[in-house]
Amino acid sequence: MAKLVSFVKTIRNNWKKSIFGCVVVTYGLNYAKGKYDCHVLMAEYCREALEYGNISSSGGSKIRNVTVFVNPAANKRKAKKNFDAYCAPLLHLAGLSVTVVLTKSQGEARTLAEHLDESVDAVIVAGGDGTLAETVTGLLRRETGRSPLSKRIPVGILPLGQINASANFLFSDSGKDIVKKMGEATMSIIQEVRKPVDVIRIEQLEKEREDQRPVYGVNGLRWGAVHDTYAKRDKYWYWGALREYMAFIFMGFKKDGKGVTWNCNADILYSLPCNGCSECYMSHEPTKRKTPTRWWQSFVPKQQSSDAQKIDYSKIKNEACSTLHELSISAVDMTLETSKAQDDGGDDLEAPYLKVSVGPSSISYLDFINRGWQFIKGDGAGNVNTFYVKDVKLQPTIENNLEGAEYWYYIDNDDYEVKPIYIKLLPKRLIMFCQRQVAKSVQPNVI
C-alpha cells in the first residue's frame, strides 16, 4: 500500500512529465499495433498470392507479362518504397513476369504508354491520378482502326500517389487503410478481376498547333475557386494534417486571377446522353487475343458466340442525340465527372453519361470555407444546378483578363490552362482491374 501511495505522489508531483510519458507510451503502443496488423495483413496476402502462383505453375499456364510504370516522385517520394514493400512481393509470389519502369519526369508515362509493347498482358500504374491519366492518354492516343489497345490490354492502378480518386472508386471496400488498399489493388491484378471504365476525351477547340492531340481522363474535369485552393494546399505544409483546411481559410482572401478563379463564366453547348444510335455510335470491336490457357479450362463449357445479340446501331434513329442545348453559367466552381458507382441521381439513366455540377454564382468568405471543407470530406452538396450530358463544348468568357492572371482546369488533378474545349464521353473504353465487389457480375479469369 505504501508503494502505491508513493507512486501516486510521484505522479502528482511530476504531472507534466507523467502526461508526456503517457503520450509517448500511447503513441508507441499504437505504432506497434499498426505495424503488427500490417504484418498480419501482408502475410495473408502473401499466402493468397503464393496459392495463385502455385496453381498457375502446376497447370502449365503461360507466364503473364506485366509492365509497371512507377512514379518515384509520387506521394512525397514514398511511392517506390511502398511499391517494393507492399506490391512487388505479391506480384512475384503469384508468378508474374514484372518489368518495372521508373518515370523520371512529368509526361514520361504518356510517352512510355504510346510506345508500349503490345505483347504485354497488362499495364500497371504505381502512382496517383496524374500518372494514371498520363498512361491512359498514351494508350488512347495510339489507337487506330477497329482494335483499340485500351480494350485489349487491361490497366491496373496501385494507389501510391497523394490523390487516388480512381483507386478509391475501384477499391471502395478497402476503407482508409492504405496498406489494405494497396494489397487489394495488387490482388485484383493477380486474380484478373476486371471492369470496363468510362473515359473522357478533351480537345482544344482553337488548336495552337496542327499536331496538337487530345488528352484523356478517367475521373473528370474541375474548375473554380474550390479546386484552385485544394491544388495549392501543399503551400501550407507547415500546418501538417490541417494544411488542407487552412488553405481555404487563407486562399479565401485572394482576388480573382491571383491563384483563385472566383468567376467561372462560360457558354456551354451540350447534347443529352444516348444509348447508341446512327449519329453517335462508333464500333470498336477488339481483335481477339489468344489468352493464356489454364489447366482447368478444358473442363469448362465453351461460351456460345454472342453475334446474335449484337445490335446494329446504324439502324437506330434518335433525333435527340444530335439536338444541341445551350446554357450560360456564372459560378464560383463547376465539375464534370464520369459516372461512378454511387447514388448521384443519374442511376435512373440507362445511357452512359457525364455529370455536370454547377456551384453558386457568388459566395461569402465563411460559405467558401464551409464549401471547401465539405469538398475535403467528399461531400458535393451545395451545387445550384446538376445535369447529365453525352458531350459538351465549354467556351469560357474571362471578363477581367488581368496581366499575370492564372486560370486553370484540373483534369484528373493535373492542371491545364483555361481555354475553349470539347469534352466527349467514351463509354467503357478502358478495362481496369478492380475489387471483386465492384466488378459485380464480372467473372474472374482464374480459380
C-alpha positions in Angstrom: 0.0 0.0 0.0 2.9 2.3 0.9 4.4 1.8 -2.5 1.1 2.7 -4.3 0.8 5.9 -2.2 4.4 6.8 -3.1 3.7 6.1 -6.8 0.6 8.3 -6.8 2.5 11.2 -5.0 5.3 10.9 -7.6 2.8 11.2 -10.4 1.1 14.2 -8.7 4.3 16.0 -8.1 5.6 15.4 -11.6 2.3 15.6 -13.6 3.9 17.3 -16.6 6.4 14.5 -17.1 3.7 11.9 -16.3 1.4 13.3 -19.1 4.3 13.4 -21.5 5.2 9.8 -20.7 1.7 8.6 -21.1 1.5 10.3 -24.6 4.8 8.7 -25.6 3.7 5.2 -24.4 0.3 5.5 -26.0 1.9 6.5 -29.3 4.4 3.7 -29.1 1.7 1.1 -28.4 -0.5 2.4 -31.3 2.5 2.4 -33.6 3.5 -1.2 -32.6 -0.1 -2.4 -33.1 -0.3 -0.8 -36.5 2.9 -2.5 -37.5 1.7 -5.8 -36.2 -1.7 -5.5 -38.0 0.2 -4.6 -41.2 2.4 -7.6 -40.9 -0.6 -10.0 -40.4 -2.4 -8.4 -43.3 0.6 -8.7 -45.7 1.2 -12.3 -44.5 -2.4 -13.2 -45.6 -2.0 -11.5 -48.9 1.3 -13.3 -49.5 -0.3 -16.7 -48.8 -3.1 -16.0 -51.2 -0.7 -14.7 -53.9 1.5 -17.8 -53.5 -1.5 -20.1 -53.9 -2.3 -18.4 -57.2 1.3 -18.8 -58.3 1.4 -22.5 -57.4 -1.8 -23.2 -59.3 -0.7 -21.3 -62.3 2.7 -23.0 -62.5 1.4 -26.5 -61.8 -1.2 -26.1 -64.6 1.5 -25.2 -67.2 -0.1 -21.8 -67.9 1.8 -19.1 -69.9 3.5 -16.7 -67.6 1.8 -13.3 -67.6 4.0 -10.4 -68.5 3.1 -7.1 -66.9 4.8 -3.7 -67.2 4.7 -1.4 -64.2 5.1 2.4 -64.5 6.3 3.6 -61.1 6.3 7.3 -60.4 9.0 7.6 -57.7 8.1 11.2 -57.0 4.5 10.4 -56.1 3.3 10.9 -52.5 6.4 12.9 -51.4 8.8 10.3 -52.9 7.3 7.4 -50.9 5.8 5.6 -53.9 8.9 3.4 -54.8 9.4 2.4 -51.2 5.8 1.4 -50.8 5.7 -0.5 -54.1 8.8 -2.5 -53.1 7.4 -3.3 -49.7 3.7 -4.0 -50.3 3.1 -4.6 -54.1 6.1 -6.1 -55.8 6.4 -9.2 -53.4 2.8 -10.2 -54.2 3.3 -9.9 -57.9 6.4 -12.1 -57.8 4.8 -14.7 -55.5 1.9 -15.0 -58.0 4.4 -16.0 -60.7 4.1 -12.9 -62.8 6.9 -11.6 -65.0 7.3 -8.0 -63.9 9.0 -5.3 -65.8 9.4 -2.1 -63.7 9.9 1.2 -65.4 10.7 4.3 -63.2 9.4 7.6 -64.7 11.9 10.5 -64.4 9.8 13.5 -65.4 6.2 14.7 -65.8 4.6 13.3 -69.0 7.0 10.4 -69.4 4.3 7.8 -68.5 2.4 9.1 -71.5 5.4 8.6 -73.8 6.0 5.1 -72.4 2.4 4.1 -73.0 2.5 5.4 -76.5 5.4 3.1 -77.3 4.2 0.1 -75.2 4.9 -3.4 -76.4 1.6 -4.8 -77.4 2.6 -8.3 -76.3 2.3 -7.4 -72.6 -0.7 -8.8 -70.7 -1.3 -5.8 -68.5 -0.1 -2.3 -67.7 0.2 -1.3 -64.0 0.4 2.3 -62.8 2.1 2.7 -59.5 1.3 6.3 -58.6 -1.7 8.6 -58.3 -4.4 10.0 -60.6 -1.9 12.1 -62.5 0.3 9.1 -63.5 -2.9 7.1 -64.4 -4.2 10.0 -66.6 -0.8 10.2 -68.5 -0.8 6.4 -69.1 -4.4 6.4 -70.3 -3.7 9.3 -72.6 -0.7 7.5 -74.1 -2.7 4.3 -74.7 -5.7 6.0 -76.3 -3.6 8.3 -78.5 -2.1 5.4 -80.3 -5.4 3.7 -81.2 -6.0 3.2 -84.9 -8.6 1.2 -86.8 -11.1 -1.1 -85.1 -8.9 -2.6 -82.5 -8.4 -0.2 -79.5 -5.3 -1.1 -77.5 -7.2 0.1 -74.3 -9.7 -2.7 -74.8 -7.1 -5.4 -75.3 -4.6 -4.5 -72.5 -6.1 -4.0 -69.1 -4.8 -1.3 -66.8 -4.2 -1.7 -63.1 -3.8 1.1 -60.6 -1.7 0.8 -57.4 -2.7 3.7 -55.1 0.7 5.0 -54.3 0.0 8.7 -55.1 -1.1 11.5 -52.9 -4.5 11.7 -54.7 -6.1 8.4 -55.6 -9.7 9.1 -56.6 -9.7 6.3 -59.2 -8.5 3.7 -56.7 -11.0 4.9 -54.1 -13.7 4.0 -56.6 -12.3 0.7 -57.8 -11.4 -0.5 -54.3 -14.2 1.2 -52.3 -14.5 -1.6 -49.8 -10.9 -1.2 -48.6 -11.7 1.8 -46.4 -9.0 4.3 -45.5 -6.3 1.7 -44.7 -3.7 2.5 -47.4 -1.9 -0.8 -46.9 -5.1 -2.8 -47.4 -5.9 -0.7 -50.4 -2.5 -1.4 -51.9 -2.9 -5.1 -51.2 -6.4 -5.3 -52.6 -5.3 -3.4 -55.8 -2.4 -5.9 -56.2 -4.5 -8.9 -55.7 -7.1 -7.7 -58.2 -4.3 -7.7 -60.8 -3.3 -11.2 -59.8 -6.9 -12.5 -59.8 -7.6 -10.7 -63.1 -10.9 -9.2 -61.9 -11.8 -6.5 -64.4 -14.3 -3.8 -65.0 -15.0 -1.5 -68.1 -14.5 2.1 -67.2 -15.7 5.3 -68.9 -13.1 7.8 -70.2 -13.4 11.4 -71.3 -11.6 12.9 -74.2 -10.7 16.6 -74.1 -9.7 18.6 -77.2 -9.0 22.3 -77.6 -11.5 24.0 -79.9 -8.8 26.5 -81.0 -5.7 24.5 -81.6 -2.4 26.3 -81.4 -0.6 23.6 -83.4 -1.8 21.3 -86.1 -0.2 18.3 -84.4 -2.0 19.1 -81.1 -3.5 15.9 -79.7 -6.3 15.3 -77.2 -5.8 14.4 -73.5 -7.9 11.7 -71.7 -9.1 11.4 -68.2 -10.8 8.8 -66.0 -12.4 10.9 -63.3 -13.3 14.2 -64.9 -12.7 18.0 -65.0 -12.9 20.6 -62.2 -12.8 24.3 -62.5 -13.1 27.1 -59.9 -12.1 28.5 -56.6 -12.6 25.4 -54.5 -10.4 23.3 -56.8 -7.7 26.1 -57.2 -7.4 26.2 -53.4 -7.3 22.4 -53.0 -4.5 22.2 -55.6 -2.4 24.7 -53.6 -2.9 23.0 -50.2 0.8 21.9 -50.0 1.8 25.6 -49.8 0.6 25.4 -46.2 2.6 22.3 -45.4 3.7 23.8 -42.1 0.2 23.2 -40.8 0.7 19.5 -41.0 -2.5 17.5 -41.2 -4.5 20.7 -41.1 -3.0 22.2 -44.3 -6.0 21.3 -46.5 -8.4 23.1 -44.1 -6.1 26.1 -43.6 -5.7 26.5 -47.3 -9.3 27.5 -47.6 -9.0 30.0 -44.7 -6.1 31.8 -46.3 -7.0 31.5 -50.0 -10.4 32.9 -49.3 -8.8 36.4 -49.3 -7.3 36.0 -52.8 -8.6 38.1 -55.7 -9.8 36.6 -59.0 -7.0 35.5 -61.2 -4.4 35.6 -58.4 -4.3 31.9 -57.9 -8.1 31.6 -57.4 -10.9 31.7 -60.0 -14.0 33.2 -58.4 -15.9 33.7 -61.7 -16.3 30.6 -63.8 -18.2 32.3 -66.7 -18.8 30.1 -69.7 -21.2 29.3 -72.6 -22.0 25.6 -72.8 -23.2 23.7 -75.8 -24.2 20.1 -75.0 -26.1 17.0 -76.1 -28.1 14.6 -73.9 -27.0 11.0 -73.0 -27.7 8.4 -75.7 -27.6 4.6 -75.6 -26.1 4.5 -79.1 -27.6 5.3 -82.5 -26.5 6.0 -86.1 -25.5 9.5 -85.1 -23.0 8.8 -82.3 -22.1 5.1 -82.1 -18.6 4.2 -83.2 -17.9 0.5 -83.4 -14.7 -0.7 -81.6 -14.6 -4.4 -81.9 -11.3 -5.5 -80.4 -9.2 -8.2 -82.2 -9.4 -11.3 -80.1 -6.1 -12.0 -78.4 -5.1 -15.5 -77.6 -5.4 -15.7 -73.9 -3.3 -18.0 -71.7 -4.8 -21.5 -71.4 -5.4 -22.6 -67.8 -5.4 -26.3 -66.8 -9.0 -26.1 -65.6 -10.4 -24.6 -68.8 -10.8 -28.0 -70.5 -13.5 -28.8 -68.0 -15.5 -25.6 -68.5 -18.1 -25.5 -71.3 -17.2 -23.0 -74.0 -19.3 -19.9 -74.2 -21.6 -19.5 -77.2 -20.9 -16.8 -79.7 -22.8 -13.6 -78.9 -23.0 -12.4 -82.5 -26.8 -13.0 -82.5 -27.1 -10.5 -79.6 -25.2 -7.7 -81.3 -27.2 -4.5 -82.0 -26.9 -2.8 -85.3 -26.7 0.8 -84.1 -26.5 2.1 -87.7 -30.3 1.4 -88.0 -31.3 3.1 -84.7 -32.5 6.7 -85.0 -32.5 9.1 -82.1 -33.2 12.7 -83.1 -32.5 13.9 -79.5 -28.9 12.7 -79.9 -28.0 15.4 -82.4 -30.0 18.1 -80.7 -27.8 20.7 -79.1 -28.7 22.6 -75.9 -27.3 25.9 -74.9 -26.6 27.2 -71.4 -24.7 30.1 -69.9 -23.2 29.7 -66.5 -21.7 32.0 -63.9 -20.4 30.2 -60.8 -17.6 30.0 -58.3 -16.9 26.4 -59.4 -18.1 23.6 -61.6 -17.2 19.9 -62.1 -17.7 17.4 -64.9 -17.4 13.8 -63.8 -17.8 10.3 -65.3 -20.5 8.1 -63.9 -19.5 6.4 -60.6 -21.0 3.5 -58.7 -22.9 5.7 -56.3 -26.4 7.2 -56.0 -25.8 10.6 -57.6 -29.2 11.0 -59.2 -28.0 9.6 -62.5 -28.7 6.0 -61.8 -32.2 6.3 -63.5 -30.4 7.0 -66.8 -29.9 3.9 -68.9 -27.4 5.6 -71.2 -23.8 6.4 -70.1 -23.4 10.0 -69.0 -21.2 12.8 -67.8 -22.5 14.6 -64.7 -22.1 18.4 -64.8 -22.4 20.2 -61.4 -22.5 24.0 -61.2 -21.9 25.8 -58.0 -23.4 29.1 -56.7 -22.9 32.3 -58.7 -21.3 34.1 -55.7 -20.2 33.0 -52.2 -19.3 34.6 -48.9 -16.0 34.1 -47.2 -17.5 31.8 -44.5 -19.6 29.8 -47.0 -16.5 29.3 -49.1 -14.6 27.8 -46.2 -17.6 25.6 -45.4 -17.9 24.5 -49.1 -14.2 23.8 -49.2 -14.2 21.7 -46.1 -17.2 19.7 -47.4 -15.2 19.0 -50.6 -12.3 17.7 -48.5 -14.7 15.3 -46.8 -16.1 14.2 -50.1 -19.5 15.9 -49.8 -20.5 17.6 -53.0 -23.6 19.2 -51.6 -24.4 22.9 -52.3 -24.5 22.8 -56.2 -27.1 25.0 -57.8 -27.5 23.1 -61.0 -26.8 19.4 -61.9 -27.5 17.9 -65.3 -26.3 15.0 -67.5 -24.7 15.1 -70.9 -23.0 13.0 -73.6 -20.6 15.6 -74.8 -20.1 19.3 -74.2 -18.4 22.3 -75.7 -17.1 24.6 -73.0 -16.4 28.2 -74.1 -15.0 30.2 -71.1 -15.6 34.0 -71.0 -13.0 35.7 -68.9 -14.1 39.3 -68.3 -11.1 40.7 -66.5 -8.1 39.2 -68.2 -5.5 40.9 -66.0 -1.8 40.8 -66.7 -0.3 37.8 -64.8 -3.7 36.3 -64.1 -3.8 32.5 -63.9 -6.9 30.3 -64.7 -6.7 26.5 -64.6 -8.8 23.4 -65.3 -7.9 20.3 -63.3 -8.3 17.1 -65.4 -7.7 14.1 -63.1 -6.0 16.6 -60.8 -3.5 17.7 -63.4 -3.7 21.4 -64.2 -4.3 22.8 -67.7 -4.8 26.4 -68.9 -8.4 27.5 -69.3 -9.3 27.5 -73.0 -12.3 26.6 -75.1 -12.5 22.8 -75.1 -14.7 20.0 -76.3 -15.3 17.1 -73.9 -16.7 13.8 -75.1 -17.6 10.7 -73.2 -16.1 7.4 -74.4 -18.2 4.7 -72.6 -16.4 1.6 -71.3 -13.4 2.4 -73.4 -10.9 1.3 -70.8 -10.6 -2.1 -69.0 -9.3 -1.8 -65.4 -8.6 -4.2 -62.6 -10.9 -3.7 -59.6 -12.1 -5.3 -56.4 -14.4 -8.3 -56.9 -17.4 -6.5 -55.2 -17.0 -3.5 -57.6 -16.8 -5.8 -60.6 -20.2 -7.3 -59.6 -21.1 -9.7 -62.4 -17.6 -9.7 -64.0 -16.2 -13.2 -64.0 -12.5 -13.5 -63.0 -10.2 -15.5 -65.2 -8.6 -17.6 -62.5 -9.8 -20.1 -59.9 
